Amino acid sequence: MKEIQVYAPEENGEEVREVLDSYSSDVYSVQGERNGSDIIEFTATVVSSDIDDAVSELKSIKQIESGELVVRVLKEESLIEKGQKTRGGSAMLSQEEIYSSAQESANFNYPQWALIALSAAIASYGLILDNVTVVIGAMMLAPMLSPIVSSAVSLTIGDKTLLKQAAGTSFLSILIALTVSTVSVIPFPSEITPLMSMIVSSEIPNMLLSLFVGSAAVLAFVTGIRDQIAGVAVAIALVPPLAAAGVGLRMAEWLFASRAFSIAVVNLLAVIVSGSTVLKLLGFKPSTYYKKKSAENLHLIYPVSMILMSVLMALLLLTSF
């Protein structure tokens, strides 16, 4: 169960209550004012799996103009009624909640950019010291999950604006990690360590691991876990190879650097493709006709990504380091 708040113009209160009454037996309202206009604030306890349908019906009320309806999903609730089975929370967020979280997660703030840079520097030092513990610590710092899962969500629902934002954040994150990894080790002489060699190995299980990581990341995201756990899993697939690529550039080991960066790209594509596939299997889909058409166009990204992943993996296998 989730508690939702709905703000609607006073003159449309009857239509809104009718929709809410069809999804909840626990609806109450108060009159208020918002932006100088009279409104009615409704509060209702709705089964988590019904939130998407309820919001869709509220949005379809033609009498309410765009911007006049506001819906807030507040928190998980338990509804206890005498003579009725107690209804509690759901293990998964609603589609509207997931979409809202994806929009919020598509961009980084300054502290998150700083964490990307710090994690890249720490991972680079761990690589030249051949210290796997330091590299693991770096992965725990990197907030890599948010824009990648937002990309998977945008592909699934056909939101091109969200895709551009999330892809831009992901690209800049990679650029920052690669640059910091290169610059941070300039003062120190280095050579290819056993740990670095292991990271750039091109075995097939590495790509399968990224597919599993992407699936796990999305499952964690839709259950509300988000960065705390799944972000570490995504960082496993991205931080070490990006740091290795940066160290390789510092050493002028062009083949090594290109292999490490190619592995990072393969892992990134695998996470996005597998994550989007999981969302589809969970029933996540476009909510409007326009987004459905947009999603059909964006679906071309899937075969292109698979072809690029296959080509890069073949090159990696043919040029074993």
C-alpha positions in Angstrom: 0.0 0.0 0.0 1.1 3.6 -0.7 -0.3 6.9 0.5 -0.8 9.4 -2.3 -1.7 13.1 -2.2 -3.6 14.6 -5.1 -4.0 18.3 -5.7 -6.7 19.4 -8.1 -8.8 22.5 -8.9 -11.8 22.8 -6.6 -14.2 22.7 -9.5 -12.9 19.2 -10.5 -13.0 17.7 -7.1 -16.0 15.5 -7.9 -14.3 13.8 -10.9 -11.0 13.3 -8.9 -12.9 11.8 -5.9 -14.8 9.4 -8.2 -11.5 8.1 -9.6 -9.9 7.7 -6.1 -13.0 6.0 -4.7 -12.6 3.3 -7.3 -9.1 2.5 -6.1 -9.4 3.1 -2.3 -11.8 2.9 0.5 -9.7 5.3 2.5 -10.1 8.7 0.8 -10.4 12.1 2.6 -10.0 15.7 1.4 -9.5 19.2 2.6 -9.9 22.5 0.8 -6.9 24.7 0.3 -5.1 27.2 -1.9 -2.2 26.7 -4.3 -0.6 29.5 -6.4 -3.5 31.8 -5.7 -6.2 29.3 -6.8 -8.7 27.3 -4.8 -7.9 23.6 -4.8 -8.9 20.4 -3.0 -6.2 18.2 -1.5 -7.1 14.5 -1.5 -5.3 11.8 0.5 -5.8 8.2 -0.3 -4.3 4.8 0.5 -3.9 2.8 -2.7 -2.5 -0.7 -3.4 0.9 -0.2 -4.9 0.1 -2.2 -8.0 -2.9 0.1 -8.7 -1.0 3.4 -8.5 -0.1 3.5 -12.2 -3.7 2.9 -13.2 -5.0 5.5 -10.8 -2.6 8.1 -11.9 -3.4 7.4 -15.6 -7.1 7.9 -14.9 -6.5 11.1 -13.1 -4.4 12.4 -15.9 -7.1 11.5 -18.4 -9.7 13.8 -16.7 -10.2 16.2 -19.6 -11.6 19.0 -17.5 -8.3 19.4 -15.7 -5.7 21.4 -17.7 -2.0 20.6 -17.9 -0.2 21.7 -14.8 -3.3 21.9 -12.6 -3.1 18.3 -11.4 -0.3 17.2 -9.0 0.1 13.7 -7.6 2.6 12.8 -4.9 3.3 9.2 -3.8 4.4 9.6 -0.2 5.2 6.4 1.6 4.4 2.8 2.2 1.4 2.2 4.4 -0.5 -0.7 5.9 -4.3 -0.6 5.8 -5.9 -2.4 8.7 -9.7 -2.7 8.7 -11.8 -4.7 11.1 -13.1 -7.9 9.3 -10.8 -7.3 6.4 -7.4 -8.8 5.4 -4.6 -6.4 6.4 -3.0 -5.0 3.2 0.6 -4.0 3.4 3.4 -2.7 1.2 4.8 -4.0 -2.1 8.3 -5.1 -2.8 8.4 -3.1 -6.0 7.8 0.6 -6.8 5.1 1.6 -9.2 5.9 2.6 -12.8 5.2 6.2 -12.0 7.6 6.1 -9.0 10.3 4.4 -11.1 9.9 7.0 -13.8 10.1 9.8 -11.3 13.2 8.4 -9.7 14.8 7.9 -13.2 14.1 11.6 -14.0 15.6 12.7 -10.7 18.7 10.4 -11.2 19.5 11.4 -14.7 21.7 14.3 -13.6 24.5 14.5 -11.0 25.2 17.3 -8.5 28.7 18.6 -7.7 29.3 16.1 -4.8 28.5 13.2 -7.1 30.9 14.5 -9.8 33.5 14.8 -7.1 32.9 11.2 -6.0 33.4 10.0 -9.6 36.7 11.8 -9.8 37.9 10.6 -6.4 36.9 7.0 -7.1 38.8 7.1 -10.4 41.9 8.4 -8.7 41.8 5.9 -5.9 41.2 3.0 -8.3 44.2 4.2 -10.4 46.5 4.1 -7.3 45.1 0.7 -6.4 46.0 -0.6 -9.9 49.6 0.7 -9.9 50.1 -0.6 -6.3 48.5 -3.9 -7.4 46.2 -3.7 -4.4 42.7 -5.1 -5.0 41.4 -3.8 -1.7 42.0 -0.2 -2.7 40.2 -0.8 -6.1 37.2 -2.3 -4.2 37.1 0.7 -2.0 37.1 3.0 -5.1 34.2 1.0 -6.6 32.1 1.6 -3.4 32.5 5.4 -3.8 31.5 5.7 -7.5 27.8 6.7 -8.0 27.6 5.1 -11.4 24.1 3.5 -11.1 21.7 6.4 -11.5 22.2 7.7 -15.1 22.7 4.2 -16.4 19.4 2.9 -15.0 17.8 6.2 -16.2 19.0 5.3 -19.7 17.5 1.9 -19.5 14.2 3.4 -18.3 14.2 6.0 -21.1 14.7 3.3 -23.7 11.9 1.3 -22.3 9.3 4.0 -22.1 10.4 6.1 -25.2 11.4 9.3 -23.4 14.0 10.9 -25.7 14.6 13.9 -23.4 15.4 11.6 -20.4 17.7 9.5 -22.6 19.7 12.6 -23.7 20.1 13.7 -20.1 21.1 10.3 -18.8 23.4 9.5 -21.7 25.0 12.9 -21.3 25.6 12.3 -17.6 27.0 8.8 -18.3 29.3 10.1 -21.0 30.7 12.9 -18.8 31.2 10.5 -15.9 33.3 8.3 -18.2 35.2 11.3 -19.5 35.9 12.5 -15.9 37.0 9.0 -14.7 39.3 8.5 -17.7 40.9 12.0 -17.4 41.4 11.8 -13.6 42.8 8.3 -13.9 45.4 9.5 -16.4 46.3 12.7 -14.6 46.4 11.3 -11.1 49.2 8.8 -11.8 51.5 11.2 -13.9 53.9 11.8 -11.0 54.5 8.1 -10.4 56.4 5.6 -12.6 54.2 2.6 -13.3 54.1 -0.7 -15.2 51.4 -3.2 -16.1 50.6 -5.1 -12.9 49.0 -8.6 -12.6 45.8 -6.9 -11.4 45.7 -4.6 -14.4 46.3 -7.6 -16.7 43.4 -9.4 -15.0 41.0 -6.4 -15.6 41.7 -6.3 -19.3 41.2 -10.0 -19.8 38.7 -10.6 -22.6 37.0 -13.8 -21.5 33.3 -14.2 -22.4 32.2 -14.5 -18.7 33.2 -10.9 -18.3 30.4 -9.7 -20.6 28.0 -12.2 -19.1 28.8 -10.7 -15.7 27.9 -7.3 -17.0 24.5 -8.6 -18.3 23.8 -10.0 -14.8 25.0 -6.8 -13.2 22.6 -4.7 -15.4 19.7 -7.0 -14.5 20.5 -6.9 -10.8 20.9 -3.1 -10.9 17.5 -2.5 -12.4 15.9 -5.0 -10.0 17.5 -3.2 -7.1 16.3 0.2 -8.5 12.7 -0.8 -8.9 12.6 -2.1 -5.3 13.8 1.2 -4.0 17.3 0.1 -3.0 19.0 2.2 -5.7 22.6 3.4 -5.2 23.3 1.8 -1.9 23.8 -1.7 -3.2 23.3 -1.9 -7.0 25.6 1.1 -7.6 28.6 -0.9 -6.3 27.7 -3.7 -8.8 27.6 -1.3 -11.7 30.9 0.3 -10.5 32.5 -3.2 -10.7 31.8 -3.2 -14.5 33.0 0.4 -15.1 35.5 1.8 -12.6 38.4 -0.8 -12.9 38.5 -0.8 -16.7 38.2 3.0 -17.0 41.0 3.4 -14.4 43.1 0.8 -16.2 42.5 2.7 -19.5 43.7 6.0 -17.8 46.8 4.3 -16.4 47.5 2.8 -19.8 47.4 6.3 -21.4 49.8 7.5 -18.8 52.2 4.7 -19.7 51.7 5.3 -23.4 50.6 1.6 -23.6 48.1 2.3 -26.4 47.0 -1.3 -27.0 46.4 -1.9 -23.3 44.5 1.4 -22.9 42.3 0.7 -25.9 41.5 -2.8 -24.6 40.6 -1.5 -21.2 38.4 1.2 -22.6 36.7 -1.2 -25.0 35.9 -3.5 -22.1 34.3 -0.5 -20.2 32.2 0.3 -23.3 31.1 -3.4 -23.7 30.2 -3.5 -20.0 28.2 -0.2 -20.2 26.2 -1.4 -23.2 25.5 -4.8 -21.5 24.2 -3.1 -18.4 21.9 -0.8 -20.3 20.5 -3.5 -22.6 20.0 -6.1 -19.9 18.5 -3.5 -17.6 16.0 -2.4 -20.2 15.1 -6.0 -21.0 14.3 -6.6 -17.3 12.1 -3.6 -17.2 10.1 -4.9 -20.1 9.8 -8.3 -18.5 8.4 -6.5 -15.4 5.7 -4.9 -17.6 7.3 -1.4 -17.8 5.9 0.2 -20.9 5.2 3.6 -22.5 2.2 5.4 -20.9 1.1 7.4 -23.9 0.7 6.9 -27.7 3.4 9.4 -28.4 5.9 7.7 -26.1 5.0 4.3 -27.6 6.0 5.6 -31.0 9.1 7.1 -29.6 10.0 3.9 -27.9 9.6 2.0 -31.2 12.2 4.3 -32.8 14.5 4.0 -29.8 14.4 0.2 -30.1 16.9 0.5 -32.9 19.4 1.1 -30.2 19.1 -2.6 -29.1 20.4 -4.3 -32.3 23.0 -1.5 -32.8 24.2 -2.1 -29.2 24.3 -5.8 -29.6 26.3 -5.5 -32.9 28.8 -3.1 -31.3 29.2 -5.4 -28.3 29.8 -8.4 -30.5 32.3 -6.6 -32.7 34.3 -5.2 -29.7 34.2 -8.7 -28.0 35.5 -10.3 -31.2 38.3 -7.8 -31.4 39.2 -8.3 -27.8 39.3 -12.0 -28.2 41.4 -11.8 -31.4 43.9 -9.4 -29.7 44.4 -11.1 -26.4 46.7 -9.1 -24.1 
